[in-house]
Amino acid sequence: MYPQIEINLEKLEDNARRLISLCREQGISVSLVTKVLAGNKEIVERLASLDFSHIADSRLENLELFKGIKLPKMLLRLPMISEAERVVETADLSLNSEIETIKALNKAARELHTVHKIILMFDLGDLREGVFYRDDYSGLIREILALENIELTGIGANLTCYGGVIPDQDNLNELIAIKNKIETGFGIKLRIISGGNSSSLYLLKKNQIPEGINNLRIGEALFLGRETAFGKRFAGLHEDAFILKAELIEVKEKPSYPIGSIFMDSFGKIPKIVDKGPMRRGILAIGKQDVYPENLIPLGDYEVIGGSSDHIILELAGDLKVGDVLAFRVNYPGLLQLMSSKYVHHVYL
Ligand SMILES: *Cc1c(COP(=O)(O)O)cnc(C)c1O
């Protein structure tokens, strides 16, 4: 049944093994970031037999689906205060930056007779989540350490998500400076120093992850074989563990430029279309409800030129015909969209 996404579990396992062993050589554990899978249990179950330190996801709904899987669960997105109890029930560990939320987790953990672990996030300049690294955080640490049902397990940072800031020895050394300051200032030991995501991997290759960083949270590199600081292929990893297949429902020769007065397309955008003369055009039975056309990478003699909710339009070379099935690789946003669409069938290889 089409559209379908073919999932090559062996290639995913290969990627996972390689990343885990590269990290382990440098004393770094790997948290398996599953958020792009939109709760797909088959894949997570298969990967969870490898030597990851945690299953990490942004959404509690996904972590709840992974309940039966052995690895400790890490909630990646800062918790909502309103879900504190569910967080404590579902996640062994959460990333945090707000004392009000941490207090709510403490209260929930007390009621559930447990201790909830947190990683305190520091913003090293990318300007997404975290305590700003130049601010004075000593009062915050003191308050956290006073909470009886919270364990400050570590600190972490997340880069290259909003501001596009690339991890380097300077900003990661800031994280190490914060670790040292907290450990000596408060006489505690931080167990986890989590130095980022797939964008930190290029440093690993160059042996430039500062000593003291002992965890990375990895999603994209594992699933799509790419590091994300420079968007390059990561040597030795498969880029094609996920392949989208969709079926042609129309193939016709038509003009390349629309006829009539042009205003907006079905998504309210003014289309920018170049007149290339007559064109062999194809329509696939999949649309923006499943994946944005620009997130597809054609694996054949065809080019994506646009789409609407339920159609993707292609320029075709060669002699493709109605009923043919075309294949694409996808980028990370594309994979996220496809895995989230209930109309895309999963096929395991
Ligand atoms: C998504 C996410 C990651 C993983 O990022 P990748 O680029 O997919 O490796 C790590 N940490 C946090 C907080 C995230 O939200």
The ligand as an SDF file (V2000), in Angstrom:
LIG
                    3D

 15 15  0  0  0  0  0  0  0  0999 V2000
   16.0050   16.9880   19.2650 C   0  0  0  0  0  0  0  0  0  0  0  0
   16.9000   17.1250   20.3990 C   0  0  0  0  0  0  0  0  0  0  0  0
   18.1210   16.4350   20.4080 C   0  0  0  0  0  0  0  0  0  0  0  0
   18.5890   15.5720   19.2510 C   0  0  0  0  0  0  0  0  0  0  0  0
   18.9430   16.3650   18.1590 O   0  0  0  0  0  0  0  0  0  0  0  0
   19.5130   15.6930   16.7990 P   0  0  0  0  0  0  0  0  0  0  0  0
   19.9890   16.8510   16.0230 O   0  0  0  0  0  0  0  0  0  0  0  0
   18.3690   14.9910   16.1740 O   0  0  0  0  0  0  0  0  0  0  0  0
   20.6050   14.7690   17.1940 O   0  0  0  0  0  0  0  0  0  0  0  0
   18.9110   16.5610   21.5220 C   0  0  0  0  0  0  0  0  0  0  0  0
   18.5450   17.3370   22.5700 N   0  0  0  0  0  0  0  0  0  0  0  0
   17.3890   18.0190   22.5970 C   0  0  0  0  0  0  0  0  0  0  0  0
   17.0530   18.8430   23.7870 C   0  0  0  0  0  0  0  0  0  0  0  0
   16.5220   17.9420   21.5150 C   0  0  0  0  0  0  0  0  0  0  0  0
   15.3730   18.6200   21.5330 O   0  0  0  0  0  0  0  0  0  0  0  0
  1  2  1  0
  2  3  1  0
  2 14  2  0
  3  4  1  0
  3 10  2  0
  4  5  1  0
  5  6  1  0
  6  7  2  0
  6  8  1  0
  6  9  1  0
 10 11  1  0
 11 12  2  0
 12 13  1  0
 12 14  1  0
 14 15  1  0
M  END
$$$$
